[in-house]
């Protein structure tokens, strides 16, 4: 992937295009966030709300160049953030992969109508390859314990459960992957 901002990945039924989010994408990403929060709430998942993530968070992600978006047929269907930021709570986790630089995935969102079509898998592979090409040695993330679909996704993608942390909304499982096994 190198330093390019554009990538194409293929799923048997979908052509997913991934690019770095631009300032003119903020409104679309915020709308996606609100749709995802509403959908999670309808399924009893109280992971995000009006406090977090908010519009300022989305704007900072885009401005810092760490937000990426996935599109199918020109329509934005997902976003994620890839950077080095680790919340202070991460220091409590018994991480196994500690050598070298660590990339962190935040705020993976898929348009609810597009869930189950492999977009999250494509997006995660993109993040792993981007991190690897940027010389990160491992990748970390956390997932709300009340979101079983997210927990299964990370387990199926070969992420190691490294323990848990508590944030404002409750317990989150922490996952990591050695990028030597990414791909």
Helices and strands as residue ranges (DSSP letters): E 6-10, E 15-20, G 23-25, H 26-42, H 55-63, E 67-72, E 75-83, G 88-92, E 102-110, G 112-114, H 119-133, E 138-144, H 148-156, E 160-167, E 170-178, G 179-181
